[in-house]
Each structure stands twice: as C-alpha cells, then as structure tokens.
C-alpha cells in the first residue's frame, strides 16, 4: 500500500488525487473531517482520498485515520454509492481497534464514494450508432465512438453528443477491433458497423477479452448464423458464442427507423448498467 501524507489543508490538492485515480479507473472515497468538537489533530475541512491500494492526504493519523481508511475500503469493496457519516471520539476511555488517541475531542467524518463510470463502446457510428450515442451521452459514462470512416466522426456530426455529462472518446480506426485493447475491464461493447467484415473482426477480438461485461451485435438471425460458422472457424466454442447478444434492442419497441432501434438498444444497456450497480 502506498501512503502519502498531506501538506497543510490549504496546499493539499485532493481534486488532483481524485482525478489521478479516475484516470486509472480506480474507485475511491473522499474523506472529509466535517466537524470537530474540542481538540483534534486536524482542523475541520481536512481531506483524505482513499482507494483500495493507496491513501493520499491525512485527517489526523492514529486510530482516527486507520478506522476511517478501513471504513472507506469497506465501502469501496461493497460498491457503496451513498455517503456515510462517522463520529469518532478522541479520548483514552474509548475502546479502539488501532490504538488510543487522547486529544480529548470528537470528530465527525464524512465519507463520499467516487465510483468509476461504466464504459460503453459503440463500433460503427452510422445512422443507428449516432442516435444511440446521442441517448447515451446524456448519462455519466465513458463513451467510445469507433468508426473506420472519418466522415462519420466529424466535429459537426458529433456536436449534439458533446454537451452531455458523458466523457466521449472518439476513435477513427481503419482497424476498428484494435480499439478493444484500450477498453477497461467490464466495458460494454456494441457492434453495429457498416461492414459485416468489420463486424465479424470486432466480434472475434471481443471474444478474446473475457473481462468485457457484454457484447452486443446488431443484425438478423441469418447474419448471426453466418457469423457463428466463421467464429467457430476462428476457434470459438459454444460458451464463447453465448457471450454475444444478437439481435439487440427491446422487442416491445416498434419501429425500424434508427432512432427507434437506438432507444431499444439504449434501454437494454441502461438496464444492464443499473443491474450491475445494484449488484
């Protein structure tokens, strides 16, 4: 475990610590000394950032800090999404787990979990893909938009997608399946390119990533029948093929226009994200 003690409160850049963990896709907990009664080793407002493998900053050391770190890591392990409060007395008459502190005061600690946003990658930003991206961009996710055609990813075309809370990663990739290496574990992959050759290549590469959360393929049953033959020829068995969901989209949403299809696909994806966050 790496431990970096903080500078004085005014100098500790806790936002930078959160951003660094966010970039590494590590969930963390923001620990704030929310209130102090009597004497305490730190003033109210002191912050500490706790991840499963690191601690940045300090709220006072000793039992106070060790207890708080243990609680924060329990929240991370349990996938907590709601803040929690703790009241910790700082006197030698209280039974403690990590040693005694006799400052004589009492502190209130607020713990705010910061979860890593889920990742969805859309391979193929054509008529359906752009409508799907439009819907998903309104959610707090990391959204990859991948296409081998440069004209599908122009600033003008993507402008309506860029003003939402999603973090957008645009990839113009002549070999779209190469982008799979950039995706984090538990990413959701949606395959809807303009070319069946690209679709099958992305399917093959995605099946070689056992850590993906889901793989969805747009298309008909006839297309899937052909793809199964080709994927089996590449060495994929029944368990592998079962990881690909096709066709995709809600069956109870009528309509074959791109916007209607995108709504059905988005509904399935958002339901999956909700299920994983609850689980």
N, C-alpha and C positions, 0 to 999 in steps of 0.2 A: 504494500500500500504506500503510495506517495503522499506525503503530508507537507503542505506549505503554509506556514503560519502567516497571518496577515500583517500588513503595515497598520498604522493607526487608521481608525474608521474612515477618515476623510480621504485617505490615499489608497484604500483597497478597492480595486476595480472589479467588483463582483460581477458586473454585467459582462465583462470580458471573459471571466471564468465560465459563465453560463454559455456564452457564445462559442467558446472553445469546445465545451462538451457537446453542444448542439451540433457543431461541425463534425464531431466524431460520432455523432448519433448515440450518445450515452445519456440516459435519463439521469436526472439529479434532483436534489431537494434544496431549495433556498431556505436557509435557517436564519431567522431574524430574532435578535434579542428585543422583543416587542415591549417589554415593561420591566422596570427594576424597582423594588422596594428595599430600602436600606442599602447595605454595601454589596457591591458586585465587582468582579474583576474587570468587567467591560461595561461601557455605557449603553443605554438603550439605543437601538439602531444598528449595533454591530451585526455583521452578517458573516455567514459561513456557507460555502457551497459544498455539498456532499454528493458524491456519486458512489457507485458500488466499489470503486477501486481507488478513489482519491478524495482528499479533503483540501479545500482552499479557504483561507481565512480562519478566524477563530472567534468564538463567543465567550472565551474565558478559561479554557483548559480544564484539567481535572475531571472530576465526576460529572460536572455540568456538561462539559463538551463530549465526553465519552458516551454518556447517556443519550445525548441528543444525536450523535452520529449513529448509534445503534438503532434509534427510533427511525431516523431518516432512511437508513438502509433497509429496515423492515418495510417501510412504505414503498421503496423502490422495488423490492422483491415481490411485494404484493400487488404492484400495479396501481397504487393509490392515485386518485385524481383530485380528491378534495383536500384542502388544507387541514392541518391539525394544530392543536394548541397543547402546550405542556407547561405546568407550573413546577419549578424545581426549587426547594428550599436550600439555602446555603449555610447550614449550621451543623455542628458535630453531633447533634442529638438525633439526626435523621439517618435511618438505615440506608446505605448506598451500596451500589454494586462495584463501583470503580474508585473507591477511596473517598475520604471525607474532605469537605471544604467548610471552613468556619468563618467565612466572610461576615456572616450574620444576617444577610439579606435574603431576598426571594426574587426569582426572575420568572418572567413569562416568556416562553419561546413559541414562535410561530414557525411552522414547517410547511412550505409550499412546494408541492411536487411539480417538476417540469418534465413532461413526458416527451419522448421523441415522436414527431409527427409520422404517420404512416406514409409509405411511398407507393404511388401508382405510376406505372409506366405505360403509356399508350404508344404502340408501334403502328404507325400509319395515321397521319393527321389529315385524312381526306374529309369527305362530306360528313360521315358519322363521327370520325375522330375529333374534328373541330367542335362539333356540337357536344360531344362527351367532355372534352376539355373545358368548354365553356361552363358546364354544370359543375365539374369537379373543382374548378379554380375558385369556386365560392366557399371552399372548405379548407380548413387548416391542414394541408397535406403537402408533401413534396411530390410534385407532378412532373414527370419526364415526358416530353413530347419528342418522339423519334420518327424521322422520315428520311428516306433516301432522296427525296425530291426537294430541292432547295426552294422552289416556288411555293411549297406548302407551308413554309416556315418564315415567311416574310414578316417584318415588323407590322405592316399594315394589316395583314391577315390575323395575326395573333394579338393585336391591340386590345380587343374586347376581353381577352383572357388575362391580361397582365395586371389589372387593377383589383383583383381579388386577394384574399388572405393566403392563398396557396403560394408556395415557393416554386417557381417554374424553372425547369432545366430544359433548354432546347438543344436538340442534337440532330444536325444534318449529317447523317451517316450513310455513305454509299453501301456499307455492310451493316445493316441495322442491328443484327444479332451481336455485334461487337459491344454495343452499349450495355448488354446484360452484365458485363463484368463490373460496371460502375454501380449497379444497384445494390443496396444493402440487403442483408438478410430480412426475410419477412415482407419483401416487396410484392405487390400485386402487379401482374403483367397482363395487358390486354392487347391481343394481336388482331389487327384489322388493316393490314397494308393493302396497297393497290395491286399487289402481285402475289399470286399463290406461291411462287418460288421463294419470295421473301418470307411469306407466312410460314412455310414449312421449315425454312432455315432458322427462324426465330423459335418455332416450336421445339426443334431439335436442341438448340442451345439452351432454352429454358428448362427442358427436362434434365439437363446436365447440371442444373442448380437445384439440389434437393432442399435448399433453405428458403426457396420462394414460398410466399403464403398462398398464392393462387396463380393459375394460368388460364386465361380465357381466350377463346378463338371464335371470331365471328365467321359465320358461314352455314351452309346447308349440310344435311346428313350425307349427301352424295360427296361433297367436298371432304368431309371427315372420313368417310370410307376410304377415299384415295389416300388421304394423309396417313391413316393408320398403316396401310401397306408400306408406305415409304418410311415411316418412323420405325416400324418393326425391322425393316431392312437396315436401319442405322443402329440396331441393337437394343431398341426399347421394348420392354415386355408389357404385359397387361397392367401391372402396378404403375408403371410409368405413364402409360396412356390414360389411365384413370385420373391422373392429376390434371389433365386438360379438360376444362368445361367447354362444351360446344353443343348446340349453339348457345349464345349468351344473351341475357336480357330477360325481363319479365314477360311471361307468356300472356298475362292478362292485360297488357297494354297494347291496344290495337294500333295498327298503322305501320307502314313500311318506309315512311319518309325518314330521313336521317335524324331529325330532332326527336321523333317518337322512339326510334331504336335507341338513341343515346339516353333518353330518360329511363328506359327499361334496364339498360346496362348499368347506368349510374345507380339505380335503385338497388341492384344486386351488390354492387361494390360497397355502397354505403352501409348496407345491411351487414356485410361481412366485416367492415371496419367496426361497426357498433358491437357485433358479437365478440370480436377479439378484444375490444377494450373492456367489455364487461367480464369476459373470461379471465 
